[in-house]
Amino acid sequence: YGHFPLMISRACPVKFEIGCAGCQKSGHVSLTDRKGKKFNVMCSHETSQIFNSVPINTADKLDEFKTIEYCELYFTTESESECYKIIRQYANRKAPEGEFTRGIYFRQLK
């Protein structure tokens, strides 16, 4: 599970719009693409990470991974209650709700 990074950049994509102080004050900022999708941006002192707009979620597909020994849940901007909900979802192998992607794990080849 998680909103995984799509890009890591040394040049902050929001620095010139709101400045580093504005970014740190708000906690996190986002970029919006032409389709209206928001991509969260999180900065450290030297790099900026741009995260996928939707999380990868495979909670209901864990049994299809043949050699899985553990799974990692990567929380970034989720609230505490959202984290607990997702943990329960994975523990019970429930189908995800809302917008999500399967990433590259369950793509159909043509």
Chimera marker file (.cmm) of the C-alpha trace (Angstrom):
<marker_set name="trace">
<marker id="1" x="0.000" y="0.000" z="0.000" r="1" g="1" b="0" radius="0.5"/>
<marker id="2" x="1.041" y="3.544" z="-0.539" r="1" g="1" b="0" radius="0.5"/>
<marker id="3" x="1.320" y="6.722" z="-2.537" r="1" g="1" b="0" radius="0.5"/>
<marker id="4" x="4.730" y="5.862" z="-3.940" r="1" g="1" b="0" radius="0.5"/>
<marker id="5" x="7.213" y="8.446" z="-5.250" r="1" g="1" b="0" radius="0.5"/>
<marker id="6" x="7.095" y="8.991" z="-8.995" r="1" g="1" b="0" radius="0.5"/>
<marker id="7" x="10.036" y="11.355" z="-9.090" r="1" g="1" b="0" radius="0.5"/>
<marker id="8" x="12.803" y="12.658" z="-6.865" r="1" g="1" b="0" radius="0.5"/>
<marker id="9" x="14.209" y="16.044" z="-7.798" r="1" g="1" b="0" radius="0.5"/>
<marker id="10" x="16.941" y="18.337" z="-6.510" r="1" g="1" b="0" radius="0.5"/>
<marker id="11" x="15.052" y="21.307" z="-7.967" r="1" g="1" b="0" radius="0.5"/>
<marker id="12" x="11.899" y="21.851" z="-5.923" r="1" g="1" b="0" radius="0.5"/>
<marker id="13" x="8.883" y="22.218" z="-8.244" r="1" g="1" b="0" radius="0.5"/>
<marker id="14" x="7.031" y="24.554" z="-5.830" r="1" g="1" b="0" radius="0.5"/>
<marker id="15" x="9.904" y="26.643" z="-4.428" r="1" g="1" b="0" radius="0.5"/>
<marker id="16" x="9.397" y="29.595" z="-6.754" r="1" g="1" b="0" radius="0.5"/>
<marker id="17" x="5.598" y="29.602" z="-6.337" r="1" g="1" b="0" radius="0.5"/>
<marker id="18" x="5.306" y="29.624" z="-2.536" r="1" g="1" b="0" radius="0.5"/>
<marker id="19" x="8.877" y="29.449" z="-1.253" r="1" g="1" b="0" radius="0.5"/>
<marker id="20" x="10.329" y="26.951" z="1.194" r="1" g="1" b="0" radius="0.5"/>
<marker id="21" x="8.762" y="28.703" z="4.205" r="1" g="1" b="0" radius="0.5"/>
<marker id="22" x="5.280" y="28.372" z="2.666" r="1" g="1" b="0" radius="0.5"/>
<marker id="23" x="5.861" y="24.709" z="1.932" r="1" g="1" b="0" radius="0.5"/>
<marker id="24" x="7.041" y="23.911" z="5.464" r="1" g="1" b="0" radius="0.5"/>
<marker id="25" x="4.202" y="25.942" z="7.003" r="1" g="1" b="0" radius="0.5"/>
<marker id="26" x="1.478" y="24.034" z="5.143" r="1" g="1" b="0" radius="0.5"/>
<marker id="27" x="2.947" y="20.588" z="5.875" r="1" g="1" b="0" radius="0.5"/>
<marker id="28" x="2.664" y="19.419" z="2.285" r="1" g="1" b="0" radius="0.5"/>
<marker id="29" x="1.842" y="20.896" z="-1.088" r="1" g="1" b="0" radius="0.5"/>
<marker id="30" x="0.747" y="19.411" z="-4.376" r="1" g="1" b="0" radius="0.5"/>
<marker id="31" x="1.067" y="19.849" z="-8.109" r="1" g="1" b="0" radius="0.5"/>
<marker id="32" x="-2.028" y="19.547" z="-10.295" r="1" g="1" b="0" radius="0.5"/>
<marker id="33" x="-1.845" y="18.054" z="-13.775" r="1" g="1" b="0" radius="0.5"/>
<marker id="34" x="-3.976" y="18.963" z="-16.791" r="1" g="1" b="0" radius="0.5"/>
<marker id="35" x="-6.610" y="16.396" z="-15.789" r="1" g="1" b="0" radius="0.5"/>
<marker id="36" x="-6.988" y="17.850" z="-12.281" r="1" g="1" b="0" radius="0.5"/>
<marker id="37" x="-5.081" y="15.063" z="-10.486" r="1" g="1" b="0" radius="0.5"/>
<marker id="38" x="-3.129" y="16.233" z="-7.434" r="1" g="1" b="0" radius="0.5"/>
<marker id="39" x="0.383" y="14.909" z="-6.820" r="1" g="1" b="0" radius="0.5"/>
<marker id="40" x="1.685" y="15.556" z="-3.309" r="1" g="1" b="0" radius="0.5"/>
<marker id="41" x="5.162" y="17.047" z="-3.013" r="1" g="1" b="0" radius="0.5"/>
<marker id="42" x="7.252" y="16.476" z="0.100" r="1" g="1" b="0" radius="0.5"/>
<marker id="43" x="10.562" y="18.233" z="0.531" r="1" g="1" b="0" radius="0.5"/>
<marker id="44" x="13.620" y="17.542" z="2.594" r="1" g="1" b="0" radius="0.5"/>
<marker id="45" x="16.575" y="19.884" z="2.718" r="1" g="1" b="0" radius="0.5"/>
<marker id="46" x="18.150" y="18.586" z="-0.469" r="1" g="1" b="0" radius="0.5"/>
<marker id="47" x="15.434" y="16.855" z="-2.489" r="1" g="1" b="0" radius="0.5"/>
<marker id="48" x="11.744" y="16.966" z="-3.318" r="1" g="1" b="0" radius="0.5"/>
<marker id="49" x="9.644" y="13.856" z="-3.854" r="1" g="1" b="0" radius="0.5"/>
<marker id="50" x="6.563" y="13.887" z="-6.068" r="1" g="1" b="0" radius="0.5"/>
<marker id="51" x="4.096" y="11.139" z="-5.123" r="1" g="1" b="0" radius="0.5"/>
<marker id="52" x="1.492" y="9.289" z="-7.179" r="1" g="1" b="0" radius="0.5"/>
<marker id="53" x="-1.976" y="10.832" z="-6.998" r="1" g="1" b="0" radius="0.5"/>
<marker id="54" x="-3.573" y="7.502" z="-6.040" r="1" g="1" b="0" radius="0.5"/>
<marker id="55" x="-2.213" y="4.750" z="-3.802" r="1" g="1" b="0" radius="0.5"/>
<marker id="56" x="-1.221" y="1.273" z="-4.868" r="1" g="1" b="0" radius="0.5"/>
<marker id="57" x="-3.585" y="-1.083" z="-3.064" r="1" g="1" b="0" radius="0.5"/>
<marker id="58" x="-3.437" y="-4.880" z="-3.231" r="1" g="1" b="0" radius="0.5"/>
<marker id="59" x="-5.236" y="-5.721" z="0.037" r="1" g="1" b="0" radius="0.5"/>
<marker id="60" x="-7.643" y="-8.171" z="-1.594" r="1" g="1" b="0" radius="0.5"/>
<marker id="61" x="-4.961" y="-9.723" z="-3.834" r="1" g="1" b="0" radius="0.5"/>
<marker id="62" x="-2.358" y="-10.810" z="-1.265" r="1" g="1" b="0" radius="0.5"/>
<marker id="63" x="-3.100" y="-14.497" z="-1.829" r="1" g="1" b="0" radius="0.5"/>
<marker id="64" x="-2.100" y="-14.100" z="-5.487" r="1" g="1" b="0" radius="0.5"/>
<marker id="65" x="1.506" y="-13.276" z="-4.580" r="1" g="1" b="0" radius="0.5"/>
<marker id="66" x="3.078" y="-16.738" z="-4.487" r="1" g="1" b="0" radius="0.5"/>
<marker id="67" x="6.157" y="-16.060" z="-2.384" r="1" g="1" b="0" radius="0.5"/>
<marker id="68" x="5.088" y="-13.153" z="-0.189" r="1" g="1" b="0" radius="0.5"/>
<marker id="69" x="6.644" y="-13.202" z="3.281" r="1" g="1" b="0" radius="0.5"/>
<marker id="70" x="5.575" y="-9.768" z="4.476" r="1" g="1" b="0" radius="0.5"/>
<marker id="71" x="3.938" y="-6.642" z="3.166" r="1" g="1" b="0" radius="0.5"/>
<marker id="72" x="4.799" y="-3.004" z="3.741" r="1" g="1" b="0" radius="0.5"/>
<marker id="73" x="2.284" y="-0.204" z="4.111" r="1" g="1" b="0" radius="0.5"/>
<marker id="74" x="3.790" y="3.165" z="3.153" r="1" g="1" b="0" radius="0.5"/>
<marker id="75" x="1.817" y="5.998" z="4.744" r="1" g="1" b="0" radius="0.5"/>
<marker id="76" x="2.570" y="9.584" z="3.709" r="1" g="1" b="0" radius="0.5"/>
<marker id="77" x="-0.382" y="11.986" z="3.994" r="1" g="1" b="0" radius="0.5"/>
<marker id="78" x="-3.046" y="9.661" z="5.443" r="1" g="1" b="0" radius="0.5"/>
<marker id="79" x="-4.687" y="10.610" z="8.734" r="1" g="1" b="0" radius="0.5"/>
<marker id="80" x="-4.417" y="8.343" z="11.763" r="1" g="1" b="0" radius="0.5"/>
<marker id="81" x="-7.943" y="7.014" z="11.207" r="1" g="1" b="0" radius="0.5"/>
<marker id="82" x="-7.208" y="6.332" z="7.524" r="1" g="1" b="0" radius="0.5"/>
<marker id="83" x="-4.067" y="4.393" z="8.538" r="1" g="1" b="0" radius="0.5"/>
<marker id="84" x="-6.056" y="2.184" z="10.923" r="1" g="1" b="0" radius="0.5"/>
<marker id="85" x="-8.718" y="1.599" z="8.255" r="1" g="1" b="0" radius="0.5"/>
<marker id="86" x="-6.078" y="0.511" z="5.700" r="1" g="1" b="0" radius="0.5"/>
<marker id="87" x="-4.306" y="-1.736" z="8.224" r="1" g="1" b="0" radius="0.5"/>
<marker id="88" x="-7.637" y="-3.475" z="8.972" r="1" g="1" b="0" radius="0.5"/>
<marker id="89" x="-8.304" y="-3.732" z="5.231" r="1" g="1" b="0" radius="0.5"/>
<marker id="90" x="-5.008" y="-5.568" z="4.705" r="1" g="1" b="0" radius="0.5"/>
<marker id="91" x="-5.421" y="-7.742" z="7.796" r="1" g="1" b="0" radius="0.5"/>
<marker id="92" x="-8.850" y="-8.867" z="6.544" r="1" g="1" b="0" radius="0.5"/>
<marker id="93" x="-7.874" y="-8.899" z="2.833" r="1" g="1" b="0" radius="0.5"/>
<marker id="94" x="-10.801" y="-6.621" z="1.966" r="1" g="1" b="0" radius="0.5"/>
<marker id="95" x="-11.267" y="-4.972" z="-1.413" r="1" g="1" b="0" radius="0.5"/>
<marker id="96" x="-10.074" y="-1.354" z="-1.523" r="1" g="1" b="0" radius="0.5"/>
<marker id="97" x="-12.508" y="1.525" z="-1.532" r="1" g="1" b="0" radius="0.5"/>
<marker id="98" x="-12.193" y="4.758" z="-3.472" r="1" g="1" b="0" radius="0.5"/>
<marker id="99" x="-9.646" y="5.553" z="-6.132" r="1" g="1" b="0" radius="0.5"/>
<marker id="100" x="-6.544" y="3.342" z="-6.290" r="1" g="1" b="0" radius="0.5"/>
<marker id="101" x="-4.214" y="1.537" z="-8.670" r="1" g="1" b="0" radius="0.5"/>
<marker id="102" x="-2.774" y="-1.970" z="-8.731" r="1" g="1" b="0" radius="0.5"/>
<marker id="103" x="0.507" y="-0.571" z="-10.038" r="1" g="1" b="0" radius="0.5"/>
<marker id="104" x="2.341" y="-2.977" z="-12.303" r="1" g="1" b="0" radius="0.5"/>
<marker id="105" x="1.283" y="-6.029" z="-10.324" r="1" g="1" b="0" radius="0.5"/>
<marker id="106" x="-1.935" y="-7.013" z="-12.110" r="1" g="1" b="0" radius="0.5"/>
<marker id="107" x="-1.672" y="-5.479" z="-15.577" r="1" g="1" b="0" radius="0.5"/>
<marker id="108" x="-3.175" y="-7.415" z="-18.437" r="1" g="1" b="0" radius="0.5"/>
<marker id="109" x="-0.804" y="-8.040" z="-21.329" r="1" g="1" b="0" radius="0.5"/>
<marker id="110" x="-2.277" y="-7.475" z="-24.772" r="1" g="1" b="0" radius="0.5"/>
<link id1="1" id2="2" r="1" g="1" b="0" radius="0.2"/>
<link id1="2" id2="3" r="1" g="1" b="0" radius="0.2"/>
<link id1="3" id2="4" r="1" g="1" b="0" radius="0.2"/>
<link id1="4" id2="5" r="1" g="1" b="0" radius="0.2"/>
<link id1="5" id2="6" r="1" g="1" b="0" radius="0.2"/>
<link id1="6" id2="7" r="1" g="1" b="0" radius="0.2"/>
<link id1="7" id2="8" r="1" g="1" b="0" radius="0.2"/>
<link id1="8" id2="9" r="1" g="1" b="0" radius="0.2"/>
<link id1="9" id2="10" r="1" g="1" b="0" radius="0.2"/>
<link id1="10" id2="11" r="1" g="1" b="0" radius="0.2"/>
<link id1="11" id2="12" r="1" g="1" b="0" radius="0.2"/>
<link id1="12" id2="13" r="1" g="1" b="0" radius="0.2"/>
<link id1="13" id2="14" r="1" g="1" b="0" radius="0.2"/>
<link id1="14" id2="15" r="1" g="1" b="0" radius="0.2"/>
<link id1="15" id2="16" r="1" g="1" b="0" radius="0.2"/>
<link id1="16" id2="17" r="1" g="1" b="0" radius="0.2"/>
<link id1="17" id2="18" r="1" g="1" b="0" radius="0.2"/>
<link id1="18" id2="19" r="1" g="1" b="0" radius="0.2"/>
<link id1="19" id2="20" r="1" g="1" b="0" radius="0.2"/>
<link id1="20" id2="21" r="1" g="1" b="0" radius="0.2"/>
<link id1="21" id2="22" r="1" g="1" b="0" radius="0.2"/>
<link id1="22" id2="23" r="1" g="1" b="0" radius="0.2"/>
<link id1="23" id2="24" r="1" g="1" b="0" radius="0.2"/>
<link id1="24" id2="25" r="1" g="1" b="0" radius="0.2"/>
<link id1="25" id2="26" r="1" g="1" b="0" radius="0.2"/>
<link id1="26" id2="27" r="1" g="1" b="0" radius="0.2"/>
<link id1="27" id2="28" r="1" g="1" b="0" radius="0.2"/>
<link id1="28" id2="29" r="1" g="1" b="0" radius="0.2"/>
<link id1="29" id2="30" r="1" g="1" b="0" radius="0.2"/>
<link id1="30" id2="31" r="1" g="1" b="0" radius="0.2"/>
<link id1="31" id2="32" r="1" g="1" b="0" radius="0.2"/>
<link id1="32" id2="33" r="1" g="1" b="0" radius="0.2"/>
<link id1="33" id2="34" r="1" g="1" b="0" radius="0.2"/>
<link id1="34" id2="35" r="1" g="1" b="0" radius="0.2"/>
<link id1="35" id2="36" r="1" g="1" b="0" radius="0.2"/>
<link id1="36" id2="37" r="1" g="1" b="0" radius="0.2"/>
<link id1="37" id2="38" r="1" g="1" b="0" radius="0.2"/>
<link id1="38" id2="39" r="1" g="1" b="0" radius="0.2"/>
<link id1="39" id2="40" r="1" g="1" b="0" radius="0.2"/>
<link id1="40" id2="41" r="1" g="1" b="0" radius="0.2"/>
<link id1="41" id2="42" r="1" g="1" b="0" radius="0.2"/>
<link id1="42" id2="43" r="1" g="1" b="0" radius="0.2"/>
<link id1="43" id2="44" r="1" g="1" b="0" radius="0.2"/>
<link id1="44" id2="45" r="1" g="1" b="0" radius="0.2"/>
<link id1="45" id2="46" r="1" g="1" b="0" radius="0.2"/>
<link id1="46" id2="47" r="1" g="1" b="0" radius="0.2"/>
<link id1="47" id2="48" r="1" g="1" b="0" radius="0.2"/>
<link id1="48" id2="49" r="1" g="1" b="0" radius="0.2"/>
<link id1="49" id2="50" r="1" g="1" b="0" radius="0.2"/>
<link id1="50" id2="51" r="1" g="1" b="0" radius="0.2"/>
<link id1="51" id2="52" r="1" g="1" b="0" radius="0.2"/>
<link id1="52" id2="53" r="1" g="1" b="0" radius="0.2"/>
<link id1="53" id2="54" r="1" g="1" b="0" radius="0.2"/>
<link id1="54" id2="55" r="1" g="1" b="0" radius="0.2"/>
<link id1="55" id2="56" r="1" g="1" b="0" radius="0.2"/>
<link id1="56" id2="57" r="1" g="1" b="0" radius="0.2"/>
<link id1="57" id2="58" r="1" g="1" b="0" radius="0.2"/>
<link id1="58" id2="59" r="1" g="1" b="0" radius="0.2"/>
<link id1="59" id2="60" r="1" g="1" b="0" radius="0.2"/>
<link id1="60" id2="61" r="1" g="1" b="0" radius="0.2"/>
<link id1="61" id2="62" r="1" g="1" b="0" radius="0.2"/>
<link id1="62" id2="63" r="1" g="1" b="0" radius="0.2"/>
<link id1="63" id2="64" r="1" g="1" b="0" radius="0.2"/>
<link id1="64" id2="65" r="1" g="1" b="0" radius="0.2"/>
<link id1="65" id2="66" r="1" g="1" b="0" radius="0.2"/>
<link id1="66" id2="67" r="1" g="1" b="0" radius="0.2"/>
<link id1="67" id2="68" r="1" g="1" b="0" radius="0.2"/>
<link id1="68" id2="69" r="1" g="1" b="0" radius="0.2"/>
<link id1="69" id2="70" r="1" g="1" b="0" radius="0.2"/>
<link id1="70" id2="71" r="1" g="1" b="0" radius="0.2"/>
<link id1="71" id2="72" r="1" g="1" b="0" radius="0.2"/>
<link id1="72" id2="73" r="1" g="1" b="0" radius="0.2"/>
<link id1="73" id2="74" r="1" g="1" b="0" radius="0.2"/>
<link id1="74" id2="75" r="1" g="1" b="0" radius="0.2"/>
<link id1="75" id2="76" r="1" g="1" b="0" radius="0.2"/>
<link id1="76" id2="77" r="1" g="1" b="0" radius="0.2"/>
<link id1="77" id2="78" r="1" g="1" b="0" radius="0.2"/>
<link id1="78" id2="79" r="1" g="1" b="0" radius="0.2"/>
<link id1="79" id2="80" r="1" g="1" b="0" radius="0.2"/>
<link id1="80" id2="81" r="1" g="1" b="0" radius="0.2"/>
<link id1="81" id2="82" r="1" g="1" b="0" radius="0.2"/>
<link id1="82" id2="83" r="1" g="1" b="0" radius="0.2"/>
<link id1="83" id2="84" r="1" g="1" b="0" radius="0.2"/>
<link id1="84" id2="85" r="1" g="1" b="0" radius="0.2"/>
<link id1="85" id2="86" r="1" g="1" b="0" radius="0.2"/>
<link id1="86" id2="87" r="1" g="1" b="0" radius="0.2"/>
<link id1="87" id2="88" r="1" g="1" b="0" radius="0.2"/>
<link id1="88" id2="89" r="1" g="1" b="0" radius="0.2"/>
<link id1="89" id2="90" r="1" g="1" b="0" radius="0.2"/>
<link id1="90" id2="91" r="1" g="1" b="0" radius="0.2"/>
<link id1="91" id2="92" r="1" g="1" b="0" radius="0.2"/>
<link id1="92" id2="93" r="1" g="1" b="0" radius="0.2"/>
<link id1="93" id2="94" r="1" g="1" b="0" radius="0.2"/>
<link id1="94" id2="95" r="1" g="1" b="0" radius="0.2"/>
<link id1="95" id2="96" r="1" g="1" b="0" radius="0.2"/>
<link id1="96" id2="97" r="1" g="1" b="0" radius="0.2"/>
<link id1="97" id2="98" r="1" g="1" b="0" radius="0.2"/>
<link id1="98" id2="99" r="1" g="1" b="0" radius="0.2"/>
<link id1="99" id2="100" r="1" g="1" b="0" radius="0.2"/>
<link id1="100" id2="101" r="1" g="1" b="0" radius="0.2"/>
<link id1="101" id2="102" r="1" g="1" b="0" radius="0.2"/>
<link id1="102" id2="103" r="1" g="1" b="0" radius="0.2"/>
<link id1="103" id2="104" r="1" g="1" b="0" radius="0.2"/>
<link id1="104" id2="105" r="1" g="1" b="0" radius="0.2"/>
<link id1="105" id2="106" r="1" g="1" b="0" radius="0.2"/>
<link id1="106" id2="107" r="1" g="1" b="0" radius="0.2"/>
<link id1="107" id2="108" r="1" g="1" b="0" radius="0.2"/>
<link id1="108" id2="109" r="1" g="1" b="0" radius="0.2"/>
<link id1="109" id2="110" r="1" g="1" b="0" radius="0.2"/>
</marker_set>
